[in-house]
Amino acid sequence: MRSGTADVIIIGGGIIGMAIAYYTAKLGMDVVVVEKGEISGGTSSRCDGNILAIDKDPGFDSQMSLKSQQLIAELVHELDEEFEYRAPGSILVCESEEEMVAAERWVSRQQSAGLPFRMLDRKELRDEWPHMADDLLGGLECATDSTVNPVLLTYALAATARRLGARMLTHTAVTSILLDGNRKVRGVETEGGSIKGNIVINAAGVWSKQVCRMVGIDIPVEPRKGHILVSARTQNIGRRKVMEFGYLISKFGGKRKVDEDIEKYGVALVFEPTASQNFLIGSSRQFVGMDTRVDQHVIRLIAKRAIRFFPVIEHIPMLRTYSGLRPWTPDHLPIVSSVDEVPGLYIAAGHEGDGISLAAVTGKVISEMLSASPVSIPTEPLRYDRFRGGSGHQEVVI
């Protein structure tokens, strides 16, 4: 492609970019997605597939997730391809009385925000999860949580966007964003030529910081590495997502009473059954730059943690392991925003481990911004400039 034009130029072919492509193409806009590798070749293929509210800070964060859950349920009927959607709900389990007290506070705050949360006692855990460790005291449930195959959802969004007229340029890196004398967007330059247009959307995930630097804008998006184990097909040991309550503490940067290495690598149980009758096990959190190599020490820690909650896992073969990079921000919220200094530039990045959860609402909101429609959620908390004058760190009370 030597040159071309488009109404909307999206940088990034992961699930965020494809959600934006779908919702903007649905409005009749001329859309092109520019991806330096393959569609869903990065973070969107190296993650689990949950659409969760259970692990979101009560209030704006959880309401945003609830809206995304509603949109995903609609996409089941809108998209041209199936993506293994299920909505069984999810649970967090507690190891100690201290965690049970914190869980009760969490449930109370979520209920006050209007979300369908409830506490679970030990008997309810055992009745649903006979393979779970006997000493767990209870937990909590969010009934609306759902799950998808993230790669299939990304491809389903892409396929439907294509049918609506969107173009996909893969193996094509963007080398610069073109501006006029007033610093307004006029397109992008790629390895294959220029694309002219007045709207550019930075949906480049862990690379979004580098894309913004092309026009002198700095955003605090950093790669945070996470590992996942994939089991062989096995007996049914659980039909829905299970996380330990310590996952919340790890996610939001708190301190847990666990082994030093478990804490060092942010390891906390995440158990996710799939439509293929196997399950995914996580998780870990590390700042190691762009290093995606699997760390066997971390894998052993994740396995140890999983066996603590599900002893039967010790006897189940694991097929493979992988790691991916999540685009982290200091306040654990994404950036979904126009950029005042560069009219025509938008950012949709920084979702960390919530990219699958929040893809639909992100795509919908960007399309609403571009069409000057009322937005589905308030966008002020997601502005790119909220970090000025400080880290933007958000203390989450658990």
Buried (B, 14 or more C-beta within 10 A) or exposed (E): BEEBEBBBBBBBBBBBBBBBBBBBBBBEBBBBBBBBEEBBBBBBBBBBBBBBBBBBBBBBBBBBBBBBBBBBBEBBEEBBEEBBBBBBBBBBBBBBEEBBEBBBEBBEBBEEBEBBBEBBEBEBBBEBBEBBBEEBBBBBBBBBBBBBBBBBBBBBBBBBBBEBEBBBBEEBBBEEBBBEEEBEBBBBBBEBEBBBBBBBBBBBBBBBBEBBEBBEBEBBBBBBBBBBBBBEEBEEBBEBBBBBBBBBBBBBBBEBEBEEEBBEBBBBBBBBBBBEEBBBBBBBBBEEEEEBEBBEEBBEBBBBBBBBBBEBBEEBEBEEBBBBBBBBBBBBBBBBBBBEEBBBBBBBBBBBBBBBBBBBBBBBBBBBBBEEEEBBBEBEBBBBBBBEEEEBEBEBEB
